[in-house]
C-alpha cells in the first residue's frame, strides 16, 4: 500500500533501526519504546490488522512469530510480551499488522 508508513519502512523508504529482515518479515526498534527492549515485527505484505488474517495470509503471520522467537533468543530475552492492537479503540495507530515485542521490565496486568 503506497501510503502505509510500515510498508515504507519495510521497503527502506523511511529509515529505521533494523533488528531483523528476510523476504517476508521486517523487524525494527520502536521509536517510542515502552520497555528497555521494544521492537516491532511486521509482515512485508500489507495486512491491515489481526482482523484481516485469513487462510491465504496466515503463513506469514506464523513466520512473524518464528521471527519473534528467534530474535528474542538472539537478544537474550528471558521473558517478553507480544502485543498487537487491532483497531482504533484497541490503540492501533498504524493500519498495518504489527507485533510489539517488549522486555526488560516487569509487565503489569491488566494492560492499558
N, C-alpha and C positions, 0 to 999 in steps of 0.2 A: 504494500500500500504506500503510495508516494508521499503522503503527508504524515505518516506514522513516525513518531520520534524513535521508537525502538527499532523499527525497520531501518531507519537511517543510521542508528548506532551500529547495528549488526552489519550493515553494508560498508561501514567505515567512513560514512559521510559526516558524522558527528564524532568527535574524539571521546574516548572513554578509557578507563584503566582496566584493560583486559585481564581476566582471570583464566579463561579457557575459551578455546574455539575449535570447532570441527565443521564438517559440511552441513550439519543440521542445527547446531546449537551455538549460542554465544553467551558467555558469562562475563560479567564486569562488576566492579565495585560500585555500590550505591553512592551518589553524590551527596546524600544527606543521611549518613549512617545512623542507625538506631541502636547499634551494638558495636563493640570493638571490632568484630568481623561482621560485615554486612555486604553481601554481593547478590546480584540478580542473575538468574538463569532464564534465557528466553529462547524459544524456537526461532529459527531464521524465517520460517514460513509464517505469514501473518495469520494468527488466530486471535480473535478479539479478547476472549476470556475463557474460563473453565466451562462456561455455559455453551461454548461452541465446539467442545471436544466431541468427536464422532469416531465411528469405526474407521473412517478414512484417514483421520489425522492423529489418532491416539498413539501410534507407534512413536512419533516424535515427542509426545508428552512423556511416554515411558523412558525415552532416551534422556530427556531433561533430568529425570530422577536418577538415572545411571550417572549422569554428569555430576549432579549434586553429591552423590555418594563418593564418587572418585575425588572431586575437589576437596570435600570435607576431610577425607583421609589424607590427601596431599598436604593440606594446611594444618594437620594435626588437631583437628576439631574433635574433642571427645563427645560433645553433645551439641546439638543445634536445633533451631526451629526453622521450619519451612512454612511460608505463608503465601497464599495467593488471594488477593482481593478481587471479587467478581462483581462488578457493577459499582455505580457511584455511591450508593448507600453503604456499601461494604468498604469504601475507601479507595477504589480503583481510580487512579488519576491518569493513567496512560492506557489507551484502548488496545493493548497488545498483551497476550498472555505472558505472565512473568511470575517467577517464583523468587521471593525474598528468602535468603538463607542468612540467619542471624545466629551469632555465637559469641562467647566470651564474657557473658554476664548472666546472672540469674534471670530467668524469664518468669513473669507473673501470669496467673490465670485467675479469672478470665482476662483475655486480652481486650484492648480497646475499651 
